[in-house]
Amino acid sequence: MKSDETSPLSMSEILVVDDSLSSLKLLTQILSSRGYKLRTSSTARLALRSVAAKRPDLILLDVKMPEFDGIEVCRRLKQDEKSCKVPILFLSAMSEAAERAKGFDAGAVDYITKPFEPEDVLARVRIHLQIHELRERLEEKVQERTQELILNNQILLQEIAERKRVEVQLQESLRLLSETERIGHVGGWSFPIATKKLSWTEEIFRIYEVPSDFIPSVENSIQFYAPASRILIEQAIVQAIQNGESFSLKLELLSALGNQKFVHAIGLVDPDHNSVYGFFQDITDLYRANAERDRLLTELEHKNEALSLYSYSISHDLRSPLVTIDGFASEIKTSLAEKNYGQIDEYVDTIRKSVARMSALIKGILLFARMGELASKFEEIPLVMILDEVKEALTGPLSTH
């Protein structure tokens, strides 16, 4: 049958198979009156060859024929892929139900009973041609729809593959972001003004040391802060919501596990003033390092002051032994010149004592430089000893200089 939907059914081609020439003539007259194209065969073999040469739109097939009957012809046609969909109507004078059942089992769609009634023949032929045409159209639609589904399925599979690829990339990006946050101790947060639903990234949960099922809110987050920091963050959030002001604060908090921490909190307001967002950075290590640095600087200042005082004291104390050494050395020179050896031993002892004092002072300086603090212990010195040294210097051989 023509696949063109505008083709009338009267243009359909019908094959009539009957060994009776009178039946062939009668059916040709009935069907030709309605414009159907007709082909006729008087034997089963000719019918099979005719169908193999060109498939008709409908077959009228006599049941009783020589060589082999119409039921066998019907079976062979239904087994052939080229002709299996052609509707077959049996021509028979039999009215027994059992005989009709054999025909339907073989693949026939209807029976036309002999003797033929023209109106009955035309009605059955028209109905089965319409059914066949509708079936072919339906199969075409199904095939078209199947192709569309296959194409759409391929596109869908491509989209699924692309989404999986993007999902893998997104998961990798999220993993890298989480790892970066963990290494940098930085976590992001957002606070939609309309819903007031606070959201955290993974690192902020670690900063606060709360479990992953903890539900963050402004109220239960502020409770972690020290009193002074709590006032600052509350005021900053109010100013951000009401006036769109950003903030940058350094705050002190006590984590859920009781650990003291210091964070740098930055908050920004989006251009549409729909939400406040920003990040927290755990600066506890930096804060403690700065505190330790300040302590060391203070300690260094104190040591520098002590060193300055000690250097002054050393400079003052070194002058006296050096004067003594210089004086006695000069006296030794004079005594030797006059060949007066009586007091040389005494002078030498005095020089050695002065040298010992200088050695002690130098040792103290070296210890201070090594230890970073005054290692020497101050001891009480009898005032009489100092006066004796002064008297010796004034009344001894140095008094002449």
C-alpha positions as CSV (number, residue, x, y, z in Angstrom):
1,M,0.0,0.0,0.0
2,K,1.2,3.5,-0.7
3,S,2.7,5.2,2.3
4,D,1.5,8.7,1.1
5,E,-1.3,9.6,3.5
6,T,-3.1,11.5,0.6
7,S,-3.4,8.3,-1.5
8,P,-7.1,7.0,-1.5
9,L,-7.8,3.5,-0.5
10,S,-9.2,2.8,-4.0
11,M,-5.6,3.1,-5.3
12,S,-4.7,0.0,-3.3
13,E,-3.5,-3.1,-5.1
14,I,-5.3,-6.4,-4.3
15,L,-4.2,-9.9,-5.2
16,V,-7.1,-12.4,-5.7
17,V,-6.1,-16.1,-5.6
18,D,-8.8,-18.7,-6.6
19,D,-8.7,-21.8,-8.8
20,S,-12.3,-20.9,-9.9
21,L,-12.3,-18.6,-13.0
22,S,-15.9,-17.6,-12.2
23,S,-14.9,-16.5,-8.7
24,L,-12.0,-14.6,-10.1
25,K,-14.2,-12.9,-12.7
26,L,-16.9,-12.0,-10.1
27,L,-14.4,-10.6,-7.6
28,T,-12.7,-8.6,-10.4
29,Q,-16.0,-7.0,-11.4
30,I,-16.9,-6.1,-7.7
31,L,-13.5,-4.6,-6.8
32,S,-12.8,-2.9,-10.1
33,S,-16.1,-1.0,-9.8
34,R,-14.5,0.8,-6.9
35,G,-11.2,1.5,-8.6
36,Y,-9.0,-1.0,-6.9
37,K,-6.0,-2.3,-8.8
38,L,-6.3,-6.1,-9.2
39,R,-3.9,-9.0,-9.8
40,T,-5.1,-12.5,-10.1
41,S,-3.6,-16.0,-9.6
42,S,-5.3,-19.3,-10.2
43,T,-2.8,-21.5,-8.3
44,A,-1.0,-21.3,-5.1
45,R,2.5,-21.4,-6.7
46,L,1.6,-18.5,-9.0
47,A,0.3,-16.6,-6.0
48,L,3.6,-17.0,-4.1
49,R,5.6,-15.9,-7.1
50,S,3.4,-12.8,-7.6
51,V,3.8,-11.8,-3.9
52,A,7.5,-12.3,-4.1
53,A,7.7,-10.2,-7.2
54,K,5.7,-7.3,-5.8
55,R,4.0,-7.1,-2.4
56,P,0.2,-6.3,-2.7
57,D,-1.7,-4.2,-0.2
58,L,-4.3,-7.0,0.5
59,I,-4.8,-10.7,-0.5
60,L,-8.0,-12.5,-1.1
61,L,-7.1,-16.2,-0.9
62,D,-9.2,-19.3,-1.6
63,V,-9.0,-22.0,1.0
64,K,-9.6,-25.0,-1.3
65,M,-7.0,-25.2,-4.1
66,P,-5.0,-28.0,-5.8
67,E,-1.4,-28.7,-5.0
68,F,-1.7,-27.2,-1.5
69,D,-4.5,-25.3,0.1
70,G,-4.8,-21.6,1.0
71,I,-4.0,-22.3,4.7
72,E,-0.5,-23.5,3.7
73,V,0.0,-20.5,1.4
74,C,-1.0,-18.2,4.2
75,R,1.5,-19.9,6.6
76,R,4.3,-19.4,4.0
77,L,3.4,-15.8,3.4
78,K,3.4,-15.1,7.1
79,Q,6.8,-16.7,7.5
80,D,8.3,-14.4,4.9
81,E,9.5,-11.1,6.3
82,K,8.5,-9.2,3.1
83,S,4.9,-10.4,3.1
84,C,4.2,-11.2,6.8
85,K,2.3,-7.9,7.3
86,V,0.0,-8.1,4.3
87,P,-3.6,-8.7,5.5
88,I,-5.1,-12.0,4.1
89,L,-8.8,-12.6,3.8
90,F,-9.9,-16.3,3.1
91,L,-12.5,-17.1,0.4
92,S,-14.5,-20.1,1.5
93,A,-17.9,-21.7,1.4
94,M,-17.1,-23.4,4.8
95,S,-18.9,-22.0,7.8
96,E,-17.6,-24.5,10.4
97,A,-15.9,-22.8,13.4
98,A,-13.1,-25.3,13.5
99,E,-12.1,-24.6,9.8
100,R,-12.2,-20.9,10.4
101,A,-10.0,-21.3,13.5
102,K,-7.3,-23.0,11.4
103,G,-7.3,-20.0,9.0
104,F,-7.0,-17.5,11.8
105,D,-4.2,-19.6,13.4
106,A,-2.4,-19.5,10.0
107,G,-2.5,-15.7,10.0
108,A,-5.7,-14.7,8.2
109,V,-7.5,-11.6,9.4
110,D,-11.0,-12.4,8.1
111,Y,-13.3,-14.7,6.0
112,I,-15.4,-13.8,3.0
113,T,-18.1,-16.4,2.5
114,K,-19.2,-17.8,-0.8
115,P,-21.4,-17.0,-2.6
116,F,-20.1,-13.5,-2.6
117,E,-22.2,-10.5,-1.6
118,P,-20.7,-7.4,-3.3
119,E,-21.5,-5.1,-0.4
120,D,-20.0,-7.6,2.1
121,V,-16.9,-8.0,0.0
122,L,-16.4,-4.3,-0.5
123,A,-17.0,-3.5,3.2
124,R,-14.6,-6.1,4.5
125,V,-11.9,-5.1,2.0
126,R,-12.3,-1.4,2.8
127,I,-12.2,-2.0,6.6
128,H,-9.0,-4.2,6.4
129,L,-7.3,-1.8,4.0
130,Q,-8.0,1.0,6.5
131,I,-6.7,-1.1,9.4
132,H,-3.6,-2.0,7.4
133,E,-3.0,1.6,6.5
134,L,-3.5,2.7,10.1
135,R,-1.2,0.0,11.2
136,E,1.5,1.0,8.7
137,R,1.2,4.6,9.8
138,L,1.4,3.6,13.4
139,E,4.5,1.5,12.7
140,E,6.1,4.5,10.9
141,K,5.3,6.7,13.8
142,V,6.6,4.1,16.2
143,Q,9.8,3.8,14.2
144,E,10.2,7.6,14.0
145,R,9.5,7.9,17.7
146,T,12.0,5.1,18.4
147,Q,14.6,6.9,16.4
148,E,13.9,10.0,18.3
149,L,14.1,8.2,21.6
150,I,17.4,6.6,20.5
151,L,18.8,10.0,19.5
152,N,17.5,11.6,22.7
153,N,18.9,8.7,24.7
154,Q,22.3,9.2,23.1
155,I,22.1,12.9,23.8
156,L,21.0,12.1,27.4
157,L,23.9,9.7,27.8
158,Q,26.3,12.4,26.6
159,E,24.8,14.9,29.0
160,I,25.0,12.3,31.8
161,A,28.7,11.7,30.9
162,E,29.3,15.4,30.8
163,R,27.6,16.0,34.1
164,K,29.6,13.1,35.7
165,R,32.8,14.7,34.4
166,V,31.7,18.1,35.7
167,E,30.7,16.5,39.0
168,V,34.1,14.8,39.3
169,Q,35.8,18.1,38.6
170,L,33.5,19.8,41.1
171,Q,34.2,17.2,43.8
172,E,37.9,17.6,43.1
173,S,37.6,21.4,43.4
174,L,35.7,21.1,46.6
175,R,38.3,18.7,48.0
176,L,41.1,21.1,47.0
177,L,39.1,24.0,48.6
178,S,38.6,22.0,51.8
179,E,42.2,21.0,51.9
180,T,43.3,24.7,51.2
181,E,40.9,25.8,54.0
182,R,42.4,23.2,56.3
183,I,46.0,24.2,55.6
184,G,45.3,27.9,55.7
185,H,42.9,27.6,58.7
186,V,40.4,29.7,56.7
187,G,36.6,29.0,56.5
188,G,33.8,30.7,54.6
189,W,30.4,31.7,55.9
190,S,27.2,33.3,54.6
191,F,24.1,34.8,56.2
192,P,21.1,35.6,54.0
193,I,19.3,38.5,55.6
194,A,15.8,37.3,54.6
195,T,16.1,33.7,56.0
196,K,18.7,34.4,58.7
197,K,20.1,30.9,58.1
198,L,23.8,30.9,58.8
199,S,26.0,28.6,56.6
200,W,29.5,27.4,57.3
201,T,32.2,25.6,55.2
202,E,33.9,22.6,56.7
203,E,36.9,24.5,58.2
204,I,34.7,26.7,60.5
205,F,33.3,23.5,62.1
206,R,37.0,22.6,62.8
207,I,37.8,26.0,64.1
208,Y,34.9,25.9,66.6
209,E,35.6,22.2,67.2
210,V,31.9,21.2,66.9
211,P,30.5,18.0,65.2
212,S,29.5,18.1,61.6
213,D,25.8,17.8,62.6
214,F,26.0,21.1,64.5
215,I,23.4,23.5,63.2
216,P,25.1,27.0,63.1
217,S,23.2,30.2,63.9
218,V,24.2,33.6,64.9
219,E,22.9,33.0,68.5
220,N,24.7,29.7,69.1
221,S,27.9,30.9,67.4
222,I,28.2,34.1,69.5
223,Q,28.1,32.1,72.7
224,F,31.7,30.8,72.0
225,Y,33.2,34.3,72.1
226,A,34.8,36.0,75.0
227,P,32.6,38.8,76.5
228,A,34.6,41.6,74.9
229,S,34.7,39.9,71.5
230,R,31.0,39.0,71.8
231,I,30.1,42.7,72.0
232,L,32.2,43.5,68.9
233,I,30.8,40.8,66.7
234,E,27.2,41.6,67.7
235,Q,27.6,45.2,66.9
236,A,29.4,44.4,63.6
237,I,26.6,42.1,62.4
238,V,23.9,44.7,63.3
239,Q,25.8,47.4,61.4
240,A,26.2,45.1,58.4
241,I,22.5,44.2,58.2
242,Q,21.2,47.7,58.9
243,N,23.7,49.9,57.1
244,G,25.6,47.5,54.8
245,E,28.9,48.1,56.6
246,S,31.7,45.6,56.2
247,F,33.9,44.6,59.1
248,S,37.3,43.2,60.0
249,L,37.7,42.0,63.6
250,K,40.2,40.0,65.6
251,L,38.3,38.1,68.2
252,E,38.9,35.7,71.1
253,L,36.8,32.6,71.5
254,L,36.6,29.4,73.5
255,S,35.9,26.3,71.3
256,A,33.4,23.6,72.1
257,L,36.4,21.5,73.5
258,G,37.5,24.4,75.7
259,N,40.5,25.5,73.7
260,Q,41.2,29.2,73.6
261,K,41.5,30.5,70.1
262,F,41.9,33.8,68.2
263,V,40.2,34.4,64.9
264,H,40.2,37.1,62.2
265,A,36.6,37.7,61.1
266,I,35.8,39.5,57.9
267,G,32.3,40.3,56.8
268,L,31.1,41.8,53.5
269,V,27.6,42.8,52.3
270,D,26.6,41.9,48.7
271,P,25.7,44.7,46.3
272,D,21.9,43.9,46.5
273,H,22.1,43.9,50.3
274,N,20.6,40.4,50.4
275,S,23.2,38.7,52.5
276,V,26.3,39.1,54.6
277,Y,29.2,36.8,53.8
278,G,32.9,36.5,54.6
279,F,35.4,34.2,56.2
280,F,37.1,33.2,59.5
281,Q,40.8,32.6,59.8
282,D,42.2,30.8,62.8
283,I,45.1,33.1,63.8
284,T,45.8,31.4,67.2
285,D,49.3,30.3,66.3
286,L,50.0,33.7,64.8
287,Y,48.6,35.5,67.9
288,R,50.7,33.4,70.2
289,A,53.8,33.8,68.1
290,N,53.3,37.6,68.2
291,A,52.8,37.4,71.9
292,E,56.0,35.4,72.3
293,R,57.8,37.9,70.0
294,D,56.6,40.8,72.2
295,R,57.7,38.9,75.3
296,L,61.2,38.3,73.9
297,L,61.5,41.9,72.7
298,T,60.6,43.1,76.2
299,E,63.1,40.7,77.7
300,L,65.7,41.9,75.2
301,E,65.1,45.5,76.2
302,H,65.5,44.6,79.8
303,K,68.7,42.8,79.0
304,N,70.0,45.6,76.9
305,E,69.4,48.0,79.8
306,A,71.2,45.6,82.2
307,L,74.0,45.3,79.7
308,S,74.3,49.1,79.5
309,L,74.5,49.4,83.2
310,Y,76.9,46.5,83.5
311,S,79.1,47.9,80.7
312,Y,79.2,51.3,82.5
313,S,80.1,49.6,85.8
314,I,82.8,47.5,84.0
315,S,84.2,50.6,82.3
316,H,84.4,52.4,85.7
317,D,85.9,49.4,87.5
318,L,88.5,48.7,84.8
319,R,90.0,52.2,85.2
320,S,91.2,51.6,88.7
321,P,93.1,48.3,88.0
322,L,94.6,49.8,84.9
323,V,95.9,52.8,86.7
324,T,97.4,50.6,89.4
325,I,99.1,48.4,86.8
326,D,100.4,51.4,85.0
327,G,101.7,52.9,88.1
328,F,103.4,49.8,89.4
329,A,104.9,49.0,86.0
330,S,106.4,52.5,86.0
331,E,107.7,52.1,89.5
332,I,109.3,48.7,88.6
333,K,111.0,50.5,85.7
334,T,112.3,53.2,88.0
335,S,113.5,50.7,90.7
336,L,115.3,48.6,88.2
337,A,117.0,51.7,87.0
338,E,118.1,52.6,90.5
339,K,119.0,49.0,91.2
340,N,116.7,48.9,94.2
341,Y,115.2,45.4,94.2
342,G,113.7,45.4,97.7
343,Q,110.1,46.2,96.8
344,I,109.9,44.5,93.4
345,D,108.1,41.4,94.8
346,E,105.5,43.5,96.5
347,Y,104.9,45.5,93.3
348,V,104.6,42.3,91.3
349,D,102.0,40.9,93.7
350,T,100.0,44.1,93.4
351,I,100.1,43.9,89.7
352,R,98.9,40.3,89.8
353,K,96.0,41.1,92.0
354,S,94.9,43.9,89.6
355,V,95.2,41.5,86.7
356,A,93.1,39.0,88.6
357,R,90.4,41.6,89.1
358,M,90.5,42.5,85.4
359,S,90.2,38.8,84.5
360,A,87.2,38.4,86.7
361,L,85.5,41.4,85.0
362,I,86.3,40.1,81.6
363,K,85.0,36.6,82.6
364,G,81.7,38.3,83.6
365,I,81.4,40.0,80.3
366,L,82.0,36.7,78.4
367,L,79.4,34.9,80.6
368,F,76.9,37.6,79.9
369,A,77.4,37.4,76.2
370,R,77.1,33.6,76.3
371,M,74.2,33.2,78.6
372,G,72.2,36.3,77.8
373,E,72.0,37.3,81.4
374,L,74.2,38.3,84.3
375,A,75.6,35.0,85.4
376,S,77.8,36.4,88.1
377,K,76.4,36.6,91.6
378,F,76.9,39.9,93.5
379,E,78.7,39.4,96.8
380,E,79.2,41.7,99.7
381,I,82.8,43.3,99.9
382,P,84.0,44.8,103.1
383,L,84.4,48.5,102.9
384,V,87.7,48.2,104.8
385,M,89.2,46.3,101.9
386,I,88.2,49.0,99.4
387,L,89.7,51.7,101.7
388,D,92.9,49.7,102.0
389,E,93.3,49.5,98.3
390,V,92.6,53.3,98.0
391,K,95.1,54.0,100.8
392,E,97.7,51.8,99.1
393,A,97.3,53.6,95.8
394,L,97.6,57.0,97.5
395,T,100.5,56.3,99.9
396,G,102.4,53.7,97.9
397,P,104.8,54.3,95.1
398,L,101.9,55.5,92.8
399,S,101.5,58.6,95.0
400,T,104.5,60.2,93.3
401,H,102.6,60.2,89.9
